[in-house]
Amino acid sequence: MSPFTPEILVTKTALPPLEEYVAYLEKIWATAYVTNNGPLLRELEDRVRARLQAPHLWIVNNGTTALQLALHAANVSGDVLTTPFSFLATTGAVLWEHCRPVFVDIEPRYLTIDPTKLEAALTPRTTAILATHVYGFPCAVDALAEFARAHGLKLIYDAAHTFGCELNGRPLATYGDVSCLSFHATKIFHMIEGGAVIINGDDVLAERVKLMRAFGQWGDTFRCEGINGKSSEIHAAMGLCMLPRVDAIIAERREQVMLYHELLAGSGIRLLRPPEENFRHNYSYCPIVLPHELPAPVAIEALGTFGIRARRYFYPPLNRLSYLPATNDCPIAEDIAERVLCLPVSCAVTPAVQHRVADVLLGALAQARRRVASSDAIS
């Protein structure tokens, strides 16, 4: 049984002091204005828009809605070039919009879509690229933009992991035609449930997204098709509480990730690192790639013995989802998905927990290597 009580999960939701959140709730109760583009939501939108330097940003009820709205508002149809290494909502949004995901393998350093492999995946029906900034690591934004322009494609980013990330002094979420963020409770910045769509440079598309998140309705006029993608004042209140805490959370996560890297250095476990130049990371995850001799389920079981929950994030690769028709092979993504783990990082993770995580992983790896050596000796 674990010496840690309660269990140490791969993440834990950061929450503000209860009295601070209650103060916002009291404002809501005083007005009985709980949804439909209320004052707290508008305030939060303005503050997030300013922080992310985004001319057009609309908050929606979750990150999946953000992806679906982006694809629909941009009139994406046919085939979408996308990554096999992401959360399943990325592919799910493509399918939901009755498009066909065409998977393009990833590059091995940052695990983002490989722009050198886009040409081979292009079809006459391709209308868009949907790429993910994996763990907040930036895609090859210049190469993707050049390819999209050359072929007349919309460039949409799943930027769910990017809040607080900057590339060349610019928020990572402001690259591409559209970026979609998640403000889920597990994220660096959260509203319990929420998300946002950022539109870069297209006023007409921005207006479509704004309308479509609220049934296509503005006032008493109905201008286009839409869905109920609105967020509430209750969720906006949490966002207003959490936004000032983002930098402190990033600093805490950075210390935790750096300690894991120190404890596991030289072990043969691959420590995934963001770019060192012109990039500011948010350290929202601590991903590692295990050597082939230590299967991910074995490492997870060993950690679980001590009440520590790591996660195979992302597994399986999206091109191997059981409900998809036959898709192309993506050998790099498939290999990484078999061996990747995200280690716990959160306000609940202490240095003592991290030392235990490292000890368990190193012990499991040593045992696995002994088994391999013994097997080799017998053969």
KEKE-3310 file (N, C-alpha, C; in steps of 0.2 Angstrom, whole numbers, plus 5000, padded with zeros to 4 digits):
npx = (5004:5001:5013:5008:4995:4981:4980:4992:4989:4991:4989:4982:4968:4971:4965:4957:4957:4943:4934:4937:4931:4918:4915:4913:4902:4893:4891:4885:4873:4867:4863:4856:4860:4866:4870:4872:4881:4886:4891:4903:4909:4911:4921:4931:4934:4939:4951:4958:4960:4968:4979:4984:4986:4977:4968:4955:4945:4936:4927:4922:4912:4919:4935:4933:4922:4927:4936:4927:4919:4928:4932:4920:4915:4925:4922:4927:4930:4929:4945:4956:4972:4980:4987:4993:4996:4989:4976:4961:4950:4954:4954:4941:4934:4936:4929:4916:4913:4910:4921:4936:4949:4966:4980:4996:5012:5023:5036:5052:5057:5050:5037:5027:5017:5024:5031:5037:5031:5019:5016:5015:5004:4994:4978:4966:4955:4958:4957:4961:4973:4975:4984:4993:5000:5010:5010:5012:5024:5030:5023:5031:5029:5032:5035:5023:5014:5019:5017:5003:4998:5003:4995:4983:4976:4967:4974:4974:4976:4976:4978:4977:4986:4994:4993:5001:5013:5026:5032:5045:5043:5030:5013:5010:4998:4993:4997:4994:4979:4968:4967:4964:4959:4959:4951:4950:4948:4961:4970:4984:4978:4962:4944:4936:4927:4929:4934:4942:4941:4953:4955:4965:4967:4957:4943:4930:4928:4930:4919:4909:4912:4909:4896:4891:4894:4883:4870:4870:4864:4860:4856:4839:4840:4843:4857:4865:4868:4871:4877:4874:4886:4890:4898:4896:4892:4896:4906:4915:4918:4926:4937:4941:4946:4957:4965:4975:4984:4991:5005:5012:5008:5014:5028:5029:5027:5037:5048:5046:5046:5060:5066:5062:5069:5082:5083:5081:5091:5103:5098:5094:5081:5071:5070:5058:5061:5057:5060:5075:5079:5071:5059:5046:5041:5027:5027:5017:5015:5025:5032:5039:5049:5050:5063:5064:5065:5058:5041:5027:5015:5021:5029:5019:5011:5021:5023:5010:5009:5013:5003:5004:5000:5004:5002:4997:4999:5000:4989:4979:4989:4981:4978:4975:4963:4949:4937:4939:4940:4952:4968:4983:4999:5009:5023:5032:5024:5017:5026:5031:5019:5017:5027:5027:5025:5017:5022:5017:5013:5009:5000:5000:5011:5026:5044:5048:5038:5042:5055:5052:5045:5055:5064:5056:5054:5067:5071:5062:5066:5080:5077:5070:5080:5089:5081:5081:5095:5097:5089:5095:5107:5103:5098)
npy = (4994:5012:5024:5037:5048:5057:5046:5050:5059:5060:5073:5087:5097:5114:5126:5141:5151:5147:5158:5168:5164:5162:5176:5180:5172:5178:5190:5185:5179:5191:5197:5188:5184:5172:5167:5167:5177:5185:5198:5194:5184:5192:5201:5191:5187:5198:5200:5188:5189:5200:5196:5185:5192:5193:5197:5193:5183:5171:5164:5147:5133:5122:5113:5104:5108:5120:5116:5110:5121:5129:5121:5120:5134:5138:5132:5119:5104:5088:5081:5081:5085:5078:5075:5059:5059:5065:5071:5061:5070:5078:5071:5067:5079:5081:5070:5072:5083:5078:5075:5068:5061:5062:5055:5061:5057:5060:5071:5066:5074:5084:5078:5083:5086:5081:5092:5089:5078:5081:5083:5070:5066:5073:5076:5077:5081:5088:5101:5107:5109:5101:5103:5098:5107:5098:5094:5107:5110:5118:5117:5115:5130:5139:5132:5124:5135:5140:5129:5127:5140:5138:5128:5132:5129:5129:5133:5126:5125:5114:5120:5116:5114:5125:5137:5151:5148:5154:5159:5166:5178:5179:5174:5157:5153:5162:5159:5152:5151:5148:5145:5133:5132:5124:5125:5116:5108:5102:5109:5122:5135:5137:5135:5126:5119:5123:5133:5141:5150:5156:5168:5172:5186:5186:5194:5191:5177:5177:5184:5174:5163:5169:5171:5158:5151:5154:5149:5155:5167:5184:5196:5199:5193:5181:5174:5164:5147:5138:5132:5128:5134:5142:5149:5149:5161:5156:5147:5157:5165:5156:5156:5170:5170:5161:5166:5176:5168:5160:5162:5159:5145:5140:5142:5134:5121:5121:5120:5107:5099:5101:5095:5081:5079:5080:5070:5058:5059:5052:5039:5032:5034:5043:5061:5072:5088:5106:5118:5127:5140:5155:5152:5151:5140:5132:5121:5112:5098:5083:5074:5058:5046:5029:5017:5003:4991:4992:4991:5001:4998:4990:4999:5008:5000:4997:5010:5012:5004:5011:5020:5030:5038:5038:5042:5036:5046:5051:5038:5025:5028:5040:5035:5022:5021:5011:5013:5018:5017:5007:5015:5024:5019:5025:5026:5032:5039:5028:5020:5029:5031:5019:5019:5031:5041:5052:5060:5063:5080:5094:5104:5095:5088:5084:5086:5074:5065:5065:5060:5047:5043:5043:5034:5022:5021:5019:5008:4998:4999:4994:4981:4976:4977:4967:4956:4956:4954:4941:4933:4935:4929:4916:4912)
npz = (5000:4998:5005:5004:5006:5001:4986:4974:4960:4942:4939:4949:4952:4953:4965:4970:4985:4994:4999:4990:4978:4982:4984:4971:4968:4976:4970:4958:4963:4967:4956:4949:4936:4926:4915:4896:4890:4901:4913:4920:4912:4901:4906:4909:4896:4891:4898:4896:4883:4882:4889:4880:4869:4858:4845:4842:4852:4859:4872:4875:4880:4882:4877:4866:4860:4855:4845:4836:4833:4827:4815:4809:4807:4799:4787:4784:4775:4768:4767:4781:4786:4799:4816:4823:4836:4850:4861:4860:4857:4847:4834:4836:4834:4820:4814:4819:4812:4800:4792:4785:4794:4790:4793:4798:4801:4816:4821:4829:4840:4846:4845:4838:4823:4808:4796:4784:4780:4775:4762:4755:4761:4756:4748:4734:4740:4752:4764:4775:4789:4804:4818:4833:4847:4856:4873:4875:4868:4853:4837:4821:4816:4806:4794:4793:4791:4779:4770:4771:4765:4752:4747:4749:4761:4776:4792:4807:4824:4838:4852:4866:4876:4878:4886:4892:4885:4875:4859:4851:4858:4857:4861:4859:4855:4846:4833:4817:4807:4816:4833:4846:4862:4878:4894:4904:4920:4922:4917:4915:4916:4921:4920:4927:4918:4901:4887:4872:4857:4846:4834:4821:4812:4803:4801:4797:4799:4813:4817:4813:4822:4834:4833:4830:4842:4850:4845:4833:4835:4837:4848:4844:4832:4820:4813:4807:4806:4822:4838:4855:4863:4873:4888:4906:4920:4932:4929:4923:4934:4941:4932:4933:4946:4944:4934:4939:4945:4937:4933:4945:4946:4935:4938:4949:4943:4934:4943:4948:4936:4932:4943:4942:4930:4934:4943:4935:4926:4914:4915:4904:4902:4892:4893:4889:4882:4880:4866:4868:4864:4861:4866:4878:4890:4898:4906:4909:4909:4913:4902:4899:4890:4889:4889:4878:4884:4896:4898:4897:4904:4914:4921:4926:4934:4944:4950:4954:4965:4975:4976:4967:4952:4936:4919:4903:4891:4876:4873:4865:4849:4838:4825:4827:4833:4837:4831:4819:4801:4791:4792:4788:4792:4806:4811:4820:4829:4834:4840:4850:4857:4863:4873:4881:4895:4907:4921:4938:4941:4951:4963:4973:4973:4981:4984:4990:4985:4972:4973:4977:4965:4956:4961:4961:4947:4942:4949:4943:4930:4931:4935:4924:4915:4920:4918:4904:4901:4907:4899:4887:4890:4892:4879)
capx = (5000:5005:5014:5006:4988:4978:4984:4995:4987:4995:4988:4977:4966:4972:4959:4958:4954:4935:4931:4938:4926:4912:4914:4910:4896:4888:4889:4880:4867:4864:4860:4853:4863:4870:4873:4870:4886:4885:4897:4909:4911:4914:4927:4936:4936:4944:4957:4962:4962:4974:4985:4986:4987:4973:4963:4948:4945:4929:4927:4916:4910:4925:4940:4931:4917:4931:4938:4921:4917:4934:4931:4913:4915:4930:4920:4932:4926:4933:4950:4960:4978:4981:4992:4990:4998:4985:4970:4956:4945:4957:4951:4934:4931:4936:4924:4910:4911:4909:4927:4940:4956:4972:4985:5003:5017:5026:5044:5053:5060:5044:5031:5022:5016:5030:5029:5040:5027:5012:5015:5013:4997:4989:4973:4962:4949:4961:4955:4964:4978:4974:4990:4993:5006:5010:5013:5014:5029:5028:5024:5035:5024:5034:5034:5016:5011:5021:5013:4995:4998:5005:4990:4976:4973:4966:4979:4970:4980:4974:4982:4974:4991:4998:4992:5007:5018:5027:5037:5048:5040:5023:5009:5010:4991:4991:4999:4989:4972:4963:4969:4958:4962:4955:4952:4948:4951:4967:4975:4987:4973:4955:4937:4933:4926:4929:4939:4942:4944:4957:4955:4971:4968:4951:4937:4923:4928:4929:4911:4905:4913:4906:4888:4890:4894:4877:4865:4869:4859:4863:4850:4833:4841:4846:4861:4868:4867:4875:4876:4875:4893:4891:4900:4892:4895:4898:4913:4919:4920:4932:4942:4943:4950:4963:4970:4981:4988:4994:5012:5014:5007:5020:5034:5029:5027:5044:5053:5044:5049:5067:5068:5062:5075:5088:5083:5081:5096:5108:5096:5091:5074:5071:5066:5056:5062:5055:5066:5079:5079:5066:5053:5044:5036:5022:5028:5010:5016:5031:5032:5045:5048:5053:5067:5060:5065:5053:5035:5024:5011:5025:5031:5013:5010:5026:5021:5003:5010:5014:4998:5006:4997:5006:4997:5000:4996:4993:4989:4983:4989:4974:4977:4973:4957:4945:4931:4941:4942:4959:4971:4990:5004:5013:5028:5035:5019:5015:5032:5031:5013:5019:5032:5027:5022:5017:5023:5013:5015:5003:5001:5000:5017:5031:5050:5048:5035:5046:5061:5049:5043:5061:5066:5052:5055:5074:5071:5059:5071:5085:5074:5069:5087:5091:5077:5084:5102:5096:5086:5101:5112:5100:5098)
capy = (5000:5018:5028:5043:5048:5052:5045:5055:5058:5063:5081:5089:5104:5120:5130:5147:5151:5147:5164:5172:5161:5164:5183:5181:5169:5183:5195:5182:5179:5197:5199:5182:5184:5167:5164:5172:5182:5189:5203:5191:5181:5197:5203:5186:5187:5204:5199:5183:5192:5205:5192:5181:5197:5190:5202:5189:5177:5169:5158:5143:5129:5117:5113:5101:5113:5125:5113:5109:5127:5131:5118:5122:5141:5139:5128:5114:5099:5083:5078:5085:5082:5079:5071:5054:5059:5070:5068:5059:5075:5081:5067:5067:5085:5080:5065:5075:5088:5073:5076:5062:5063:5059:5055:5062:5055:5065:5071:5063:5078:5087:5074:5086:5084:5082:5095:5086:5072:5083:5083:5064:5064:5078:5073:5082:5083:5091:5108:5110:5105:5102:5101:5099:5108:5093:5096:5114:5111:5121:5114:5119:5134:5143:5127:5123:5141:5140:5123:5129:5145:5135:5123:5135:5126:5132:5130:5126:5122:5112:5123:5115:5114:5131:5143:5153:5147:5160:5158:5172:5183:5179:5168:5152:5152:5166:5156:5149:5154:5148:5141:5131:5131:5120:5128:5111:5108:5099:5114:5127:5140:5133:5137:5120:5117:5129:5133:5147:5150:5162:5169:5177:5190:5185:5197:5188:5171:5179:5185:5168:5159:5172:5170:5151:5148:5155:5147:5160:5172:5190:5200:5195:5191:5174:5176:5159:5141:5138:5128:5131:5133:5147:5147:5152:5166:5152:5145:5163:5166:5152:5159:5176:5168:5157:5169:5179:5163:5156:5162:5155:5138:5138:5142:5128:5116:5121:5117:5100:5096:5101:5090:5075:5078:5079:5063:5053:5060:5047:5033:5029:5036:5050:5066:5077:5095:5111:5121:5131:5146:5159:5149:5150:5134:5132:5115:5109:5091:5080:5068:5054:5040:5024:5013:4998:4985:4993:4992:5006:4995:4988:5005:5011:4995:4998:5016:5011:5000:5016:5025:5036:5037:5041:5041:5035:5052:5049:5031:5023:5033:5041:5032:5015:5020:5005:5014:5021:5012:5006:5021:5023:5018:5031:5022:5036:5040:5022:5018:5034:5030:5013:5020:5038:5042:5058:5059:5068:5087:5097:5107:5089:5084:5086:5083:5067:5061:5065:5055:5040:5041:5041:5027:5016:5020:5017:5001:4994:4999:4990:4974:4975:4976:4961:4951:4955:4951:4934:4930:4935:4924:4909:4911)
capz = (5000:4997:5011:5002:5007:4997:4980:4970:4953:4937:4941:4953:4950:4957:4966:4973:4992:4994:5000:4984:4973:4985:4983:4964:4968:4979:4964:4953:4966:4968:4950:4945:4929:4927:4908:4891:4889:4907:4914:4922:4906:4896:4909:4908:4889:4889:4902:4893:4876:4883:4891:4875:4863:4853:4843:4842:4856:4861:4877:4874:4886:4883:4872:4861:4857:4852:4839:4832:4830:4822:4809:4805:4805:4793:4781:4783:4773:4765:4771:4786:4788:4807:4820:4827:4843:4853:4864:4855:4855:4840:4829:4837:4831:4813:4813:4821:4807:4794:4788:4786:4796:4786:4799:4796:4807:4820:4821:4835:4845:4850:4845:4834:4816:4804:4790:4779:4778:4773:4754:4753:4763:4753:4743:4731:4745:4758:4765:4781:4793:4811:4821:4840:4850:4860:4879:4874:4863:4847:4830:4816:4814:4799:4789:4792:4788:4772:4767:4771:4760:4746:4745:4750:4767:4783:4797:4814:4830:4844:4857:4872:4881:4877:4890:4895:4881:4870:4854:4848:4861:4855:4863:4855:4853:4841:4827:4813:4806:4821:4838:4850:4869:4883:4900:4908:4927:4923:4913:4919:4918:4920:4922:4928:4911:4897:4881:4869:4850:4844:4826:4819:4806:4799:4805:4795:4803:4820:4818:4813:4828:4840:4832:4831:4849:4853:4841:4827:4837:4840:4850:4842:4825:4819:4807:4804:4810:4827:4843:4862:4865:4878:4895:4911:4925:4937:4926:4922:4941:4943:4928:4936:4952:4943:4930:4942:4948:4932:4933:4951:4945:4930:4942:4953:4939:4932:4948:4948:4930:4933:4948:4938:4925:4938:4947:4930:4921:4913:4916:4898:4901:4888:4896:4884:4884:4875:4863:4873:4862:4859:4868:4885:4891:4904:4911:4911:4909:4913:4899:4898:4885:4893:4885:4875:4889:4902:4895:4901:4909:4920:4925:4929:4940:4949:4953:4957:4971:4980:4976:4962:4946:4930:4914:4896:4888:4873:4871:4859:4844:4835:4819:4828:4836:4835:4827:4812:4796:4791:4791:4786:4798:4808:4815:4825:4834:4837:4845:4856:4861:4867:4878:4884:4902:4910:4928:4942:4942:4953:4970:4978:4972:4985:4982:4993:4981:4966:4974:4976:4958:4952:4964:4958:4940:4941:4951:4938:4924:4933:4935:4917:4911:4922:4914:4897:4902:4909:4893:4882:4892:4891:4872)
cpx = (5004:5006:5011:4998:4986:4983:4987:4993:4991:4995:4982:4975:4968:4966:4961:4955:4946:4932:4931:4932:4919:4910:4911:4903:4891:4886:4884:4873:4863:4860:4856:4855:4868:4873:4871:4875:4886:4892:4903:4913:4915:4921:4933:4939:4941:4951:4961:4964:4968:4980:4988:4987:4983:4968:4955:4949:4938:4929:4921:4916:4915:4929:4937:4926:4921:4934:4933:4919:4922:4933:4925:4913:4920:4928:4925:4928:4931:4939:4954:4966:4979:4986:4989:4992:4995:4980:4965:4951:4948:4954:4944:4931:4931:4930:4917:4908:4911:4915:4931:4947:4961:4978:4992:5007:5020:5033:5046:5055:5054:5037:5025:5022:5022:5029:5032:5036:5020:5011:5012:5006:4992:4985:4970:4957:4952:4959:4958:4969:4975:4979:4989:5000:5006:5013:5015:5021:5027:5028:5029:5031:5026:5033:5027:5012:5012:5017:5006:4994:4998:4999:4983:4972:4972:4971:4976:4975:4975:4979:4980:4980:4995:4998:4998:5014:5019:5033:5039:5045:5033:5019:5008:5003:4989:4994:4994:4983:4968:4967:4964:4961:4957:4957:4949:4951:4958:4973:4978:4982:4966:4949:4933:4931:4926:4934:4938:4944:4947:4957:4960:4970:4962:4945:4930:4923:4927:4922:4907:4906:4909:4898:4887:4890:4887:4871:4865:4865:4863:4857:4844:4834:4845:4850:4864:4866:4872:4873:4876:4882:4895:4894:4896:4895:4898:4906:4917:4922:4926:4938:4945:4948:4957:4968:4976:4986:4992:5002:5015:5014:5013:5026:5035:5030:5034:5049:5052:5047:5057:5070:5068:5068:5081:5089:5084:5087:5101:5105:5094:5084:5074:5067:5065:5057:5059:5061:5069:5080:5073:5059:5052:5039:5032:5023:5022:5010:5023:5031:5039:5044:5053:5057:5062:5060:5060:5046:5031:5019:5015:5027:5024:5011:5014:5024:5014:5004:5010:5009:5000:5004:5000:5001:5000:4996:5001:4994:4981:4984:4982:4973:4975:4967:4952:4940:4932:4941:4949:4962:4979:4994:5008:5018:5031:5030:5017:5020:5032:5025:5014:5023:5032:5023:5022:5017:5019:5016:5008:5005:5002:5007:5023:5038:5050:5044:5039:5052:5058:5048:5050:5064:5063:5054:5062:5075:5068:5063:5077:5083:5073:5075:5090:5088:5080:5090:5101:5094:5091:5106:5110:5100:5105)
cpy = (5006:5021:5035:5043:5055:5050:5051:5054:5062:5071:5081:5096:5109:5124:5136:5147:5152:5154:5169:5170:5163:5171:5184:5178:5174:5188:5192:5181:5185:5199:5194:5182:5178:5164:5169:5178:5187:5194:5199:5187:5186:5200:5198:5186:5192:5203:5193:5185:5196:5201:5188:5186:5195:5195:5199:5183:5177:5163:5154:5138:5123:5117:5109:5105:5118:5122:5112:5115:5130:5128:5120:5129:5142:5135:5123:5108:5094:5080:5083:5082:5084:5074:5065:5054:5066:5067:5066:5064:5078:5077:5067:5073:5084:5076:5069:5080:5084:5074:5069:5064:5059:5060:5056:5061:5061:5065:5069:5067:5081:5084:5078:5084:5086:5086:5092:5080:5074:5082:5076:5062:5068:5074:5078:5085:5087:5098:5111:5105:5106:5099:5102:5101:5104:5095:5103:5115:5113:5117:5118:5124:5138:5138:5125:5129:5141:5135:5125:5134:5142:5131:5126:5131:5130:5129:5131:5122:5120:5114:5122:5115:5120:5137:5145:5151:5152:5157:5164:5178:5184:5173:5163:5151:5157:5165:5152:5153:5154:5143:5139:5129:5127:5124:5123:5111:5106:5104:5119:5133:5136:5137:5132:5116:5123:5128:5140:5145:5156:5162:5174:5180:5190:5188:5193:5181:5172:5180:5179:5164:5162:5171:5162:5148:5149:5155:5151:5166:5178:5195:5196:5193:5185:5174:5170:5152:5141:5132:5131:5130:5138:5144:5151:5157:5162:5149:5151:5165:5163:5154:5165:5175:5165:5161:5173:5174:5159:5156:5158:5147:5136:5138:5136:5122:5115:5118:5109:5096:5095:5096:5083:5074:5077:5072:5057:5054:5054:5040:5029:5030:5043:5055:5071:5084:5100:5114:5126:5138:5149:5156:5149:5145:5135:5126:5112:5101:5089:5074:5065:5049:5035:5020:5006:4992:4986:4995:4997:5003:4993:4994:5008:5006:4996:5005:5016:5008:5005:5022:5031:5034:5041:5039:5040:5040:5054:5042:5029:5029:5034:5037:5024:5015:5015:5007:5018:5016:5012:5013:5019:5022:5024:5028:5026:5037:5034:5019:5023:5032:5024:5014:5027:5037:5049:5057:5065:5075:5091:5100:5101:5086:5087:5083:5076:5063:5060:5060:5048:5038:5039:5035:5021:5015:5017:5009:4996:4994:4994:4982:4972:4973:4969:4955:4950:4952:4944:4931:4930:4929:4917:4907:4910)
cpz = (5000:5004:5010:5003:5006:4991:4977:4963:4948:4937:4946:4952:4955:4959:4970:4981:4991:4994:4994:4979:4976:4984:4976:4964:4971:4974:4959:4956:4967:4962:4946:4938:4929:4920:4903:4890:4895:4908:4916:4916:4901:4899:4908:4901:4888:4892:4899:4886:4877:4884:4885:4868:4857:4851:4843:4846:4859:4866:4875:4880:4887:4876:4865:4857:4853:4845:4834:4829:4825:4815:4805:4803:4799:4787:4779:4781:4770:4769:4775:4788:4795:4810:4823:4834:4847:4857:4859:4853:4848:4834:4830:4833:4823:4811:4814:4815:4800:4789:4789:4788:4792:4791:4795:4802:4810:4819:4828:4841:4849:4849:4841:4827:4812:4797:4784:4776:4775:4766:4752:4756:4760:4748:4739:4735:4751:4758:4771:4784:4800:4815:4829:4843:4856:4867:4879:4870:4856:4841:4826:4812:4807:4794:4788:4789:4780:4767:4766:4765:4753:4743:4747:4756:4773:4788:4804:4819:4835:4849:4864:4878:4881:4881:4893:4891:4876:4865:4851:4851:4860:4858:4858:4852:4848:4834:4823:4811:4812:4826:4843:4857:4873:4890:4905:4915:4927:4920:4918:4921:4916:4923:4925:4922:4907:4891:4878:4861:4849:4837:4825:4812:4801:4802:4803:4799:4810:4822:4818:4819:4834:4839:4833:4838:4853:4848:4834:4828:4839:4842:4848:4834:4824:4812:4803:4808:4816:4832:4850:4865:4870:4885:4900:4916:4930:4935:4925:4929:4943:4938:4930:4942:4950:4938:4933:4945:4943:4932:4939:4949:4940:4933:4946:4949:4936:4937:4948:4942:4930:4938:4945:4934:4929:4941:4941:4925:4920:4914:4910:4897:4897:4891:4890:4886:4878:4872:4868:4871:4859:4861:4876:4886:4897:4908:4913:4912:4910:4909:4898:4893:4888:4887:4883:4880:4895:4899:4900:4906:4915:4925:4929:4935:4946:4953:4957:4964:4977:4980:4971:4955:4940:4925:4907:4892:4882:4871:4870:4854:4840:4829:4820:4833:4833:4830:4820:4807:4795:4789:4790:4793:4799:4813:4821:4831:4837:4842:4851:4860:4866:4873:4882:4891:4904:4918:4932:4943:4945:4960:4975:4978:4976:4982:4985:4988:4974:4967:4974:4969:4955:4955:4961:4951:4938:4944:4946:4932:4925:4933:4928:4913:4914:4919:4907:4897:4903:4903:4888:4884:4891:4883:4869)
residu = (MET:SER:PRO:PHE:THR:PRO:GLU:ILE:LEU:VAL:THR:LYS:THR:ALA:LEU:PRO:PRO:LEU:GLU:GLU:TYR:VAL:ALA:TYR:LEU:GLU:LYS:ILE:TRP:ALA:THR:ALA:TYR:VAL:THR:ASN:ASN:GLY:PRO:LEU:LEU:ARG:GLU:LEU:GLU:ASP:ARG:VAL:ARG:ALA:ARG:LEU:GLN:ALA:PRO:HIS:LEU:TRP:ILE:VAL:ASN:ASN:GLY:THR:THR:ALA:LEU:GLN:LEU:ALA:LEU:HIS:ALA:ALA:ASN:VAL:SER:GLY:ASP:VAL:LEU:THR:THR:PRO:PHE:SER:PHE:LEU:ALA:THR:THR:GLY:ALA:VAL:LEU:TRP:GLU:HIS:CYS:ARG:PRO:VAL:PHE:VAL:ASP:ILE:GLU:PRO:ARG:TYR:LEU:THR:ILE:ASP:PRO:THR:LYS:LEU:GLU:ALA:ALA:LEU:THR:PRO:ARG:THR:THR:ALA:ILE:LEU:ALA:THR:HIS:VAL:TYR:GLY:PHE:PRO:CYS:ALA:VAL:ASP:ALA:LEU:ALA:GLU:PHE:ALA:ARG:ALA:HIS:GLY:LEU:LYS:LEU:ILE:TYR:ASP:ALA:ALA:HIS:THR:PHE:GLY:CYS:GLU:LEU:ASN:GLY:ARG:PRO:LEU:ALA:THR:TYR:GLY:ASP:VAL:SER:CYS:LEU:SER:PHE:HIS:ALA:THR:LYS:ILE:PHE:HIS:MET:ILE:GLU:GLY:GLY:ALA:VAL:ILE:ILE:ASN:GLY:ASP:ASP:VAL:LEU:ALA:GLU:ARG:VAL:LYS:LEU:MET:ARG:ALA:PHE:GLY:GLN:TRP:GLY:ASP:THR:PHE:ARG:CYS:GLU:GLY:ILE:ASN:GLY:LYS:SER:SER:GLU:ILE:HIS:ALA:ALA:MET:GLY:LEU:CYS:MET:LEU:PRO:ARG:VAL:ASP:ALA:ILE:ILE:ALA:GLU:ARG:ARG:GLU:GLN:VAL:MET:LEU:TYR:HIS:GLU:LEU:LEU:ALA:GLY:SER:GLY:ILE:ARG:LEU:LEU:ARG:PRO:PRO:GLU:GLU:ASN:PHE:ARG:HIS:ASN:TYR:SER:TYR:CYS:PRO:ILE:VAL:LEU:PRO:HIS:GLU:LEU:PRO:ALA:PRO:VAL:ALA:ILE:GLU:ALA:LEU:GLY:THR:PHE:GLY:ILE:ARG:ALA:ARG:ARG:TYR:PHE:TYR:PRO:PRO:LEU:ASN:ARG:LEU:SER:TYR:LEU:PRO:ALA:THR:ASN:ASP:CYS:PRO:ILE:ALA:GLU:ASP:ILE:ALA:GLU:ARG:VAL:LEU:CYS:LEU:PRO:VAL:SER:CYS:ALA:VAL:THR:PRO:ALA:VAL:GLN:HIS:ARG:VAL:ALA:ASP:VAL:LEU:LEU:GLY:ALA:LEU:ALA:GLN:ALA:ARG:ARG:ARG:VAL:ALA:SER:SER:ASP:ALA:ILE:SER)
# end
